[in-house]
Amino acid sequence: MSELHYDLMDLSVGAPAIRTPRSASDAAISAILAGHTTYTPRRGIPELLAAIRFKFDRVNGVAFTEDEIFVGAGAKHVLFCLLSAILKPGDEVVVPSPHYVGYPGLVRRAGGVPVFVDVRAEPDQVLGVAALAKVLGPRTRAVILNTPSNPTGAVIPAARLRELGTCVRAHSDAYIISDELYETFVYEGEHTSIASMSEFAAATIVVNGVSKTYGMTGWRIGYAGGPADVIQHAVTIQAELSNCPSSIGQWAGWGAITDPEASTETVAVQRARRDRAVAALQGLPGVDVSPPSGGIYLFADLTHVGRDPGDPRAPLPPGEFVDFAEAVHGVRLGAGAKFGAPHHARLTFAIDDDVLDEGLTRISEAVAEVYRKP
């Protein structure tokens, strides 16, 4: 085996290599100099709330009122407050899987029970209506829809969203929680918010933030829009946890959202990176990967990657290739088990080109060594 790499290429990160917009940084600095460093209103500063309302209307076609939105310390924090607001102990939350790593823990900590629905056999890995109907029932309190998906990159078409929403209404009294954090990154098709469909608006909660679109993961600003009573309850929970989000982070978010030039990392740039990464992996023995329609990740199926030199067809145990690639070849991938798919690995392609290219080279070397005979 090769010697251990010490210069690690980390392709596991969930943060796009996009520089925080100058407008966001300038707004944050101005807020500091102006002394806006105290507590803010629990729901968020009025300026940011107004910017979010305008964004929802202009980009998503959803007309939220001010009492139907709130700002929190990142989309994860927002989601936890929302789940805590709507769940009672034992309530079920439907989670299409593969799923974002945080969903199960957030649901459980809010007192709920995650109910996973495997979508890997569905066309384009998008949740199917029949599969959803099987798990809906009187204990179902929420259904999470993540489009584009982390980790698969699947984009739920508008027609399917309408079918899923109709199914939820027919079989339960559940809320639809639409996680749209990756809405900017769509390469095929287009992003549609189910909240823009009037028949589902009253029971839909949209979760979003500035982390991915504007390269502001460390600023920790997320937001949500939904029914006023749910939002108010979530605001109360947030106040009990942290009083309010960072005042400076909120002003930075305002600076980004109100700047039409802030999101300058074009879709074309990320599409080119996606295509380069797919091309590098598709020819590797045992690796199954397809171009995602959206998001910033490839979710590679490693089920058939073999390591036994005497029988290259013998598959590796789940997660072993991910460990081997990091320990021996110095490239870190996201272990699929965390996303509900143990034989898979997630890798980020929305990173600096030199890191991406070197990481892809090391993955290729790791696969070659797995198959190499002694």
N, C-alpha and C positions, 0 to 999 in steps of 0.2 A: 504494500500500500504506500501511497505518497506520504511525504512528511506533512505535518500539521501546518496549515496556513495561519499566520498571526495577523495579517492585514485583512480583516473580515469585510466582505462585501455583503451588506445587509439589504436583502430584497424582501424582508418581512414587514417593513414599516408600513403603517397605514396613513402616511402623510405625503402628499404630492410635493415634489421639489419645485414649489412656486414661492417666489419671494413675497413677503407681506407687502401689499401696495403702499407706495409712498403716501397716498392720501390717508391710509389708516394710521401709519406711524406719525404723520404730521398732526392728525386729530388727537392722537394719544398724548403727544408732547404738549400740544396746546392746552389740553385738559389739565395736565400736570401743572403747567406754568400758571394756569388760571385758578388753581386751587380746587379743581373738581375731584377731590380725593377723599371725600366723605361718603357716608351711606347714600344710596340712591333710593328712589321709590322701589318698592319690592317687585313690582311688575317690570321695571326697567325705566331708563330715562325717556322722557317724552320724545326727544329727537329721534332716538333709535326706534321706538315703537312706531312712530310715523313713517320712518324709512322702511321698516318691515312691512307695514300695511301697504305702502305703495308698491313694494316689490311683489308681494303676494298678488296684488291686483294686476300689475303690469306683466309679470312673468308667468304667473300660474292661473290667472283668471279667477281668483278667489277674492271676494270682498269681505274681509274680516273687519269687525269693528274693533275699537281699541280694547274693549273689555274681553275680546276673544283672542288676544295674543299676550304672550309674556316672554321675557328673556331670562335665560338661566346660564349657569356656569358650564357651558358646553352642552352639546346635544345629548350626551349620555346622562348628565345631571337632569336635564329637562325631561328626558324619557322616564327616569326614575320617579320624578315628582308626579308625572302624569299617571304612571302605573299605580303609584301609591294612592293617588286621588280616586281611582276608579275600581281598584281591586279590594275584595274582602278575602279573608283566609279561605283557600281552597278554590277560588275562582280560576278558571282556565284561560290561558292565552295561547292562541294558535300561532305557531312559529314555523313558517316554511324553512326547510333545511336542505342544503347547507345554509348556514345563517351567520350573521355577525356574532362574534364571540361573546359580546356583552349581553345579548338578549336573555339567555337562560338565567344568569345570575341576577339581573335586574328584576326579572319577573319573580324569582323566588324571594328576593329580599323585600319585595313589595307585598309578599304574602300569597302570590299566585303560583299556579302550576303550569309550566310550559308544556304544550302539546305539539310535538314535532310532526311535520308532514314532509316526507322526502319528495323533492321535486326533480331529482336527477333523471328519472325516467320520462319526465314530461317533455314535450317539444320545447326547445329553447330553454329548458330548465325553469319554466314559469309555472307557478302554482295553477293546478287544474281545478275546474269547478267541481268535478265529481269527487276528487280527493278532499277538497275543502268540505263539501257537504257531509262526508263521512264522520268528520270530527266535531262538527258544530252541535251544540246541544244547550240545555238549560244552564249549564255551569260555565258556558263560554262567555267571557266578559270582553275580550278584545281579540282582534286578528291583526297581526303585524304584516304589513306589505312594505317591502324594501325595494324600491326601484329608482335608479339602477341598483342592482344587488351587490352587496359586499357579503360573500367573496366572488360570486359567479359572474357578475357583470350583466346579468339578465335584465332586460328592460321590459316591463309589463305594458303591452299595447293597450290603447284606450278601450278597444272592444272587450279585451279580457278583463280589464278593470271593471267595466260595467257589469260583466257577467259575475265576477267575484262579489261585487257590491250587492247585486241582486240576490246572490246565494246567501250572503251573510244576513240580509234582511229577512229572507224567507225562513231561515232555520234558527235564528237566534236574535237576541236583543243586544248583540255585541257592538262595541265601538270598533271602527277601523282606524288603526294607527298607521299612518303613511310616512315612512322614513324616507325622505327625499334628499338626503345629505349629498348624494353624488349626482344631482340633477344636471349639473353643468357638463358632465362627462358622458355624452351620448354620441355614438359613432354610426349606428344604424337605427332607423326609426326615429321617434321623438319622445321626449318626456311629457307625460300627462299626469297631472295631480288629480286623484280621484275626488278631492274636495271641490274641484271645479264642476263636478256633475251634481246638479241641484238635488237630485233624488237621494244622494248620500251625504250631503253637506252637513246635515244636522247631527250625524253620528260619526263624523270623520275628524280626526286630529292629525294635523300635519306637523312633523318634526323636521327641523332643518338647522343650519348654522353657517358660520363663516369659515370653518376650519378648512374644508377641502377646496371650495371655489376660489378662495382668496389666499390660500397658503397660510392660514392663521391658526394652526392646531394648538399652539401654546397660549393663545390669547383667551381660550376657554369661553367662547360666547356661542350659545345655541339659542334657538327660539322655537316657539310652537304657536299654532293657531287652531282653534277648535271651539266647541260649545262653551259659552261663558261660564256656566256653573262648574264645569270640569277645570277650566283654566283658573278660576278663582280658587278652587280647592288646591290646585297644584301650586299656585302662588303662595298660599298659606303654608304649605309643606316646605316650600323653598325657604320661606322666612324663618321657619323653625330650624332648618338645617344650616343656612348660611346668611340669613338676612337678605342679601341681594348679591348679584354678580359684581365683579370688579367694575368700579366706576371707569377706570382707564380702559379696560377691555371693551366696555360698552361704547365709549367714544371712538375707539379704534374700529369697532364694527360699524358704527355710523359712518365713519369716513370711507370705509370700503364699499358699503352698500349704496351710498349716495354718489359714488364716483363711477360714471359710465365707462371709464377707461380702466377700472381697477382689475377686472378679470381679463388680463392680456395674454394669458397662457392659452393659446387657441386650441380648439378641439383637434385641428389638423396636426399639431405637434404631438399630442397624446396618441392620436390614431397612428401616426408614423412609428412611435415607440411601441405601441401595441403590436403592430404588424411585424416589426423587427423581432420582437420577443417571440411571437407565435412562430415565425419562420425558423428561428433558432431552435425551438423545442420540438416542432412537429416531426422533424426527421430523426429524432433520437429513439432508439429501440425501447419499447415498453412504455413510452410517454404518450399520453393522449390529451391533446389540448386543442381548443377551438377559439377563434377570435371572439371575445365578449362583445356584446352590443353596446355596453356602457361600462362605467366605473373606471377604476385605475388598477385592476388586478387581473392576472391570469390564474385560473384555478385548474391546475393540472392533475389529471388522473394518473397515478403511479402504480396502479394495481398490478400491472404486468411487468414492472421493472424487476429483472432477476439479478441475483447476486452470486448464486452458487456457481463457481467456475466450472464444475463438472456438468452442470445442467442449467444453462442460462435461462431456461423457461421457468425455473422455480422462482416464484415471486418473493420479494422481501416482506418481512412482517410489517404491519402498518407503522408508519413513522420512522422506520429504520433508515430509509434513504435520506430523509430530512436530517437526521442526526449525523449520518455519515458525511453528507455534503458539507455540513458545517465543520465537523471535527477534523476532517481530512483535507477538504478542498476550500475551506474558508468562505463558504457562501451560505448565508442564513436565509431559510425559507419559513413561511408560516405553516406549522404543522396542521394538517387537515383535520385531525381529531378535534381541535378547538372549534372548528366550524361545523362539526357534525358529520365529517366525511374522513375517516381515519386513513384511507389509502390515497388521499389527495394532498396537495401542497399549494399554498397561495403565495404568489410572488407579485410584487409591485413593479409596474413598468413606468409609472409616472415619476421617475427619479432621474438624476443627472445621467447624461448619456454615457459617460465614461464608467460610472458605477454599474449601470445596466449592462453594458457590453461586457465588462469584465465578469460580472456575475453570471451572465449567460454562458460565457466561455467556461467558467468553472463548473457550472451544472453539466455541460457537455462532457467535460473531463471526468466528472464524478460518475456519470452514466457509463462512459467508456470503461472506467476502471471496474465498475460493477460487473461488466460482461467480459473483461479481459481474463483470459486463461493464464494460469501460472507458468 
